[in-house]
């Protein structure tokens, strides 16, 4: 009987050791996935922030590019209906943008060493109380930059990351 008890103890030790190895492997895999997700999310934030910073460097409005501000503020600003359409933006080159609203409806796929990132931008006027979308011209514009990567996935589809910035005409 002594021989059998040693065999049983050895088998039990092998089972326990196997369970420890499986758990260790699972933890290593989970940590690797979390590290990769963190690197991709850092890239997403970097790309989105780059667009926002570039838009901030442009004039607040098409009509404010010159030396003289518009005579009617905010009524003299570009109406929402005159913002670029998706069709106009298909051929647009980002380096040619002169004003904040020129980024409206712009989209592009940017390829980095971490993969392809789909970027789309929306610019619109917001009110000065709740910063909610309005159709009328105000002294506030909001830019929403949405970045998506096929490698950053939710349950069934890629996750969209949205970065936003509110710009005030008087804060230039």
N, C-alpha and C positions, 0 to 999 in steps of 0.2 A: 504494500500500500504506500510505502514511503516514496517509491518511484512515481506513482500516479499523482501524488500531491505536488511533487515538484513540477511535473508536466502541467498540471492545472494552474499552479502559481505562475509559471512561465507564460502560459497562454493568457492569463488575466493581465500580466504585466505588458504583454504585447498589445492587447486590446486597449489598455489605458494609454500606452505610448502612442498608438495609432490615433486615438481620439485627440491627444495633445497635439500631434503633428497636423491633423486636419484643422483644428482650431487655429494653430499658428499660421498655417497656410492661408486660411480665410482672412485672418487679421492683416497679413502682409498684402494680400490682394486688395482688400478694402482700403488700406492706407495708400496703396499705389493709385487706385482710382480717385481717391480724394485729392491726392497730390496733383494728378493730371487735371482734374476739374478745377482746382485752384489756379493752376497755370493758365488754363483756357479762360477762366473768368477774369483773371488779371489782364489778359489780352483783350477781352471784350471791353472792359472798362477803359483801357488805354485807347482803343480805337474810337469809342464813343466820346471820350473826353477830348480827343484830338479834333473831332468834328466840332464840338461845342466851342472849344478855344478858338478855332479858326473862324467860326461864325461870329464870336464875340469881337474879334479883331476888325470885322467889317463895319460899315456904316449901319446905324440903326435902321434906316429906311433908304430906299432908292432916292428920295427927294432930299435927304439930309447929307448927301455926299459932297455937295458944293460948300462954298464959303458961307452962304446965307441960309439960315434955317427957314422952314416953310412959314408963311405968314399965319396960317391957321393950324394950331396944334390942338388936338391930334387930327383934325379933319383933313389936313393937307397931306397926311401920310398915304402911302399906297393902300388902296382898298384890298380887302381879302380876295375879291374876284380877280384882281390883277396879279396875284401871286402866280409863280410858274405852275403850269399844269404838268401832269405826268408825261404827256407827250412831248412837251417842250424840254423836260429834264432828261429824256432819253439820250439826247445828243449833247447835253451840257457838260462842260468841263469845270470841275470844282475850282480850279485855280483862277478861272475867269469870273467867279462870283464877286460882286462889288458890295452887296448889302446883305443884311441879316436874312431877309425874306427870300433871297435867291436860293437858299438851301431847301426851300419848301418843295416837297415831292421828289427830292433828289434821292437816288439809291444807287448802290454799287456793290459789287462783290470784291472784297479785298483779300488777297491771298498772302498769308504769312507762313512762316515755318510751322505754325500750329494748325494750319488748314485754312479753309475758305470761310470768311465771315461775311454775311449778308447784312448790309447797312441800309437803313431807310430813314428819312428825315421828314418831319412835319413841322411847319412854323405857322403860328396863328396868334391873333390878338387875344389877350385875356383882360378881365376887369381888374380893377385895383383893390378890390375888397377880398374876394374869394379866389382870385386868380383862375377863374373858370373861363372857358372859351366863349368869345363873343364875336359877332360878325362886324360890328362897328370898329373903327379905328380907335385905339387907345394909346397911351404912352407906354404900355407894356406889351411885349411879345414873348411867346414861349416857344422854345424849340424842344421837340421830342426826338431823340435819336434812339432807334431800335436796332439792336445788334443781335444776330442769330447765327448759331453755328450748328452744323449737323452733329458735331461731336458732343455738344452739351444738350442732353436730351432729358425731357420730362418723362412721364409714364409712357406715352405713345408717340410723342412728337418732339421736335426741337424746342427748347425753351427760348423765349424772347426776353432779352434784357433791355430795359428802357431807361435811358438817362435823360434828364430834363434840366432845362435852365430857363429862368425868367429874366428877361432883359428890360430895363427901364430906360426910356429916352433921356431922362434927366440925370441918370447915373453914369453917363459916359465920361 
